[in-house]
Amino acid sequence: MVVGILILIIVILSFRLYLYRRQLSSIRKQVEFIRENETNMELSITIHQKEWNSLIVSLNKLLKDIKRCKYVTLNQENLFKQTITSVSHDLRTPLTSASGYIQMLYKGGLDEEKQKEYIQIIQNRINSVTVMLNQLFEYTRLESNVYELDYERIDLNGIVCDTISMFYDELVQSKIEPDIQIEEGPVWVFGDSLAWIRIIENIISNAIKYGENWIGILLQKEDNGIYLRISNRTSTIEQKDVEYIFERFYTTDLSKTKKSTGLGLAIAKEFAIRMGGTIEAELNDDIFAISIRMKSA
């Protein structure tokens, strides 16, 4: 009797061992298949016990995490390639132009007025390259979270006025008289003053560069918040562009002739979001506008 029971136990354990080995072999084959093929297949089992179920759930979560990491890595590689391509193109154009004018200066035979004109053009091309590199460096620091913001209570009214005055010469040269509507007295927000300057600089610079003869700047208080809107008249932006206007390296077809990296608005968005605000773009008829909302301090 005892011998019979022992034999039965051995048979049952042997059969279970066989099932477990077959289950492990099946899992191994499934893992190999998933590893070698682009598939959304999940691991499955035929033995439904608590331990096996817990194991398969954990393994499927692990596979999803690996797949997600792989996707992120591939996406980062693609973005890096796009970055190199975009930056190379954007830098090549002004540098090639500057090189051409330098060669003409070397050849000689130019009167003094022409020499000054060419030197000024070369300086402008070098300045545009400097701006592009600075924007790329700043955006890279933001993306990698190296850029630390210095939060404090600041008067946005003063920052807007000071920043507008920095563009006086450009506005005059472009024959643009801005329509400025700003609250009287301080408009307090909690944030980084340098980040706010960069936001306003980039948006106004974009408005001058791609706008047409008119810029509107509105700053007002709202319930428990502030509202900043910078708008310009344009014929280069279409409705389809608005959705992508804050993406890095995005430029409209017509704006590509302006020699821009397309990083200015992407930087403005990153700063606004990191300071707890919202930023939106909209196009109504021929008026393109960027609006920022943030809590008052």
ChimeraX attribute file (.defattr): number of C-alpha atoms within 10 A of each C-alpha:
attribute: neighborCount
match mode: 1-to-1
recipient: residues
	/A:1	6
	/A:2	7
	/A:3	8
	/A:4	9
	/A:5	10
	/A:6	11
	/A:7	12
	/A:8	12
	/A:9	12
	/A:10	12
	/A:11	12
	/A:12	12
	/A:13	12
	/A:14	12
	/A:15	12
	/A:16	13
	/A:17	12
	/A:18	12
	/A:19	14
	/A:20	15
	/A:21	12
	/A:22	14
	/A:23	17
	/A:24	13
	/A:25	12
	/A:26	16
	/A:27	17
	/A:28	13
	/A:29	13
	/A:30	16
	/A:31	18
	/A:32	11
	/A:33	13
	/A:34	16
	/A:35	12
	/A:36	9
	/A:37	10
	/A:38	9
	/A:39	10
	/A:40	10
	/A:41	13
	/A:42	15
	/A:43	17
	/A:44	15
	/A:45	13
	/A:46	12
	/A:47	14
	/A:48	10
	/A:49	10
	/A:50	8
	/A:51	9
	/A:52	15
	/A:53	15
	/A:54	11
	/A:55	12
	/A:56	16
	/A:57	14
	/A:58	12
	/A:59	16
	/A:60	16
	/A:61	13
	/A:62	12
	/A:63	19
	/A:64	14
	/A:65	12
	/A:66	12
	/A:67	16
	/A:68	12
	/A:69	12
	/A:70	12
	/A:71	12
	/A:72	12
	/A:73	12
	/A:74	12
	/A:75	12
	/A:76	12
	/A:77	12
	/A:78	12
	/A:79	13
	/A:80	12
	/A:81	12
	/A:82	14
	/A:83	16
	/A:84	12
	/A:85	11
	/A:86	18
	/A:87	17
	/A:88	11
	/A:89	13
	/A:90	21
	/A:91	20
	/A:92	14
	/A:93	15
	/A:94	20
	/A:95	15
	/A:96	12
	/A:97	14
	/A:98	20
	/A:99	14
	/A:100	13
	/A:101	17
	/A:102	16
	/A:103	10
	/A:104	14
	/A:105	15
	/A:106	9
	/A:107	9
	/A:108	9
	/A:109	10
	/A:110	13
	/A:111	8
	/A:112	9
	/A:113	9
	/A:114	12
	/A:115	17
	/A:116	12
	/A:117	12
	/A:118	19
	/A:119	16
	/A:120	12
	/A:121	17
	/A:122	20
	/A:123	13
	/A:124	14
	/A:125	21
	/A:126	17
	/A:127	13
	/A:128	20
	/A:129	21
	/A:130	13
	/A:131	15
	/A:132	21
	/A:133	15
	/A:134	12
	/A:135	19
	/A:136	21
	/A:137	12
	/A:138	16
	/A:139	21
	/A:140	14
	/A:141	13
	/A:142	17
	/A:143	12
	/A:144	8
	/A:145	10
	/A:146	10
	/A:147	13
	/A:148	9
	/A:149	16
	/A:150	11
	/A:151	13
	/A:152	12
	/A:153	13
	/A:154	19
	/A:155	17
	/A:156	22
	/A:157	19
	/A:158	14
	/A:159	17
	/A:160	19
	/A:161	12
	/A:162	12
	/A:163	17
	/A:164	19
	/A:165	12
	/A:166	11
	/A:167	15
	/A:168	14
	/A:169	10
	/A:170	14
	/A:171	20
	/A:172	10
	/A:173	9
	/A:174	15
	/A:175	13
	/A:176	16
	/A:177	13
	/A:178	16
	/A:179	14
	/A:180	14
	/A:181	12
	/A:182	16
	/A:183	12
	/A:184	9
	/A:185	9
	/A:186	11
	/A:187	21
	/A:188	18
	/A:189	21
	/A:190	18
	/A:191	24
	/A:192	19
	/A:193	19
	/A:194	12
	/A:195	20
	/A:196	20
	/A:197	17
	/A:198	17
	/A:199	23
	/A:200	20
	/A:201	20
	/A:202	19
	/A:203	20
	/A:204	24
	/A:205	18
	/A:206	17
	/A:207	23
	/A:208	21
	/A:209	14
	/A:210	19
	/A:211	23
	/A:212	18
	/A:213	16
	/A:214	19
	/A:215	23
	/A:216	18
	/A:217	19
	/A:218	16
	/A:219	21
	/A:220	15
	/A:221	17
	/A:222	12
	/A:223	8
	/A:224	9
	/A:225	16
	/A:226	20
	/A:227	18
	/A:228	20
	/A:229	20
	/A:230	21
	/A:231	25
	/A:232	24
	/A:233	22
	/A:234	20
	/A:235	13
	/A:236	16
	/A:237	21
	/A:238	15
	/A:239	12
	/A:240	10
	/A:241	17
	/A:242	17
	/A:243	12
	/A:244	15
	/A:245	20
	/A:246	22
	/A:247	15
	/A:248	20
	/A:249	21
	/A:250	20
	/A:251	22
	/A:252	18
	/A:253	10
	/A:254	11
	/A:255	15
	/A:256	13
	/A:257	10
	/A:258	12
	/A:259	18
	/A:260	22
	/A:261	24
	/A:262	24
	/A:263	22
	/A:264	27
	/A:265	24
	/A:266	21
	/A:267	25
	/A:268	23
	/A:269	20
	/A:270	19
	/A:271	25
	/A:272	21
	/A:273	13
	/A:274	14
	/A:275	19
	/A:276	12
	/A:277	17
	/A:278	17
	/A:279	18
	/A:280	15
	/A:281	18
	/A:282	16
	/A:283	19
	/A:284	10
	/A:285	11
	/A:286	15
	/A:287	18
	/A:288	23
	/A:289	22
	/A:290	20
	/A:291	16
	/A:292	20
	/A:293	18
	/A:294	22
	/A:295	18
	/A:296	18
	/A:297	15
